[in-house]
Amino acid sequence: MRFATLHCVIWVIGCSTMSMAAPISFREQVAPILMDNCISCHGPKRAEGGYRVDSFERMMKAGDSEAVPVTAAKADESELLRRLVTDDEAERMPLEGEPIPDPQVAVVKQWIAEGAKYDAENPQAALATIIPAPTHPDPPEVYPNAMPITAIAFRPDGSQVLASGYHELTVWDAASGKLVNRWKNVGQRTHAIQFSPDGKWLAVGGGSPGRQGEVRLFEADTGTLVRVMGTTTDVVQDIAFHPAGDRLAVAGADSVVRILEVATGKEILAITSHSDWVFALAWNQDGSQLVSASRDKTAKVFDAKTGELLITYAGHGAPVKGVAFHPDGKEVFSAGSDKKIHRWKVADGKKSADVTTFGGEAYKLTAVGPFMFCGSEDKSIRQFQRADHKQVRAFTGHSDWVFANAYHDATKRLAAGGFNGEVKIWNTEDGQEVVSLVAAPGLQTAKSE
């Protein structure tokens, strides 16, 4: 009798617990599962079977098979669920991949059974923009291999250099090359690091290729995360603070240029003029115009207030990797896969000069004060006068492609990062190398043991 009574009590408690359990959240639980497992084959760039899951609205629409993907409250009649659990490997999703784990399938099934409700604001919004910002995993304590340096920056006072890592930024003393700090909770890859003009904020752009891109805004002094903004369906390739510091331009591999309000993270403008990845951005001196570089083989100048396209330059005939305005604002420099830097006019898009030719692809341009710098696949980085584009000096010594560069005018230091993880710092007044390091914590020590 006691056993029967105890059994009833347990059963009642169990039923009560299930009834009080919070319903499944689409944005917090279902959308991340779709992002991790489905979007690469059923997204905006590739839609197998004519079916897409990159937004709630699209996910609910049938593909070429015309089978209803989700029937609210009827999990067993939902094609989406059937495709996740079928034993037929030719039909089970992800195709040719590992089956989605049972606990995740259970989440999707329960969500459908509960009515397949949408709990974000806009059902047309990309999944990448509605899921909660993740807390990224810690980087490896000791790097097994070096990572390509795809972004680099000086602190405003020039004392330290920040370099891209794996889910982190590594921070190095600019004078000694010693590791100072490891800035965690950033995306898998970082393609842009920039301090605000007043030095108060640090913006980091990157993400996970083919899955999600983001910009993280930190307090520059404390490293405290302020907000995650500008989330996209693919990695952020570049960011640029407006000269006033109140706006941030974001270039994405989703082909969109976005302008965000720094104070709130809200999107002010989305420019969709490019047809392929946008690699680089630059403002003119007063912030009235914005120039972009794209894999679609063009550079474009826009009115920064309205987003209106002012001019397109297609003279490279190859992907454009870097852009910078001439100091007078009437011309633009652009660097590309044609191994050249071009100088051209904003008024009519006509080329006025070939600045230089590299021995390989030319990458991002850095324009600070009177100078402009560009790294190349030919393992060099070159310094030019912006006013007349005369070459000042070529810096050599890297043993691999030079992807990223940064210049600190007050200390006359140039930092550059290569594909093999190597970072070098030079004195630009005499061209002498002052620091060389591999930006992979623990790697050198591990190799020497």
TAQUILIN-V255482 format. One line per field, one symbol per residue. phi: phi as a letter, one per 40 degrees, with the letter a starting at -180 (. if undefined). burial: I if it has 24 or more other C-alpha atoms within 12 Angstrom, else O. A space follows every 50 residues. Layout:
phi: ???
burial: ???
This chain:
phi: .dccccccccccccccccccccccccccbcdcccccbbccbbbccabdgg bbbcacdccccccccgcccbbdgbdcbccdcdccbcccccbcbccgbcdc ddcccccccccccchfcbbbcbccccddcbcdcccccccccbccacbdcb aaaccdcgcbbbbcacfabcbbcccbgccbabccgbcdbbbabaccdcgc bbbbbihbdgbababbbbcccbgcccabagcbcacccabaccdcgcbbcb bbccgbbbbbcccbgcccabbbccbadbcaaaccccgcbbbbbbccgbbb bbcccbgcccabbbccgadbbaaaccdcgcbbbbbaccgbbbbacccbgc cbaccabccadbbccbbbfcbbbacaccgbbbbbcccbfcccabbbhcba dbcbaabbcccfbbbabbccgcbbbbcccbgccbaaabcbdgccccccc
burial: OOOOOOOOOOOOOOOOOOOOOOIIIIIIIIIIIIIIIIIIIIIIIOOOOO IIIIIIIIIIIIOOOOOIIIIIOOIOOIIIIIIIIOOOOOOOIIIOOOOI OOOIIOIIIIIIOIOIIIOOOOOOIIIIIIIIIIOOOOIOOOIOIIIIII IIIIIIOIIIIIIIIIIIIIIIIIIOIIIOOIIIIIIIIIIIIIIIOOOI IIIIIIIIIIIIIIIIIIOIOOIOIIIIIIIIIIIIIIIIIIOOIIIIII IIIIIIIIIIIIOOIOOIIIIIIIOIIIIIIIIIIOIIIIIIIIIIIIII IIIIIOIOIIIIIIIIOIIIIIIIIIIOIIIIIIIIIIIIIIIIIIOOIO OIOIIIIIOIIIIIIIIIOIIIIIIIIIIIIIIIIIIOIOOOIIIIIIII IIIIIIIIIOOIIIIIIIIIIIIIIIIIOOOOIIIIIIIIIIOOOOOOO
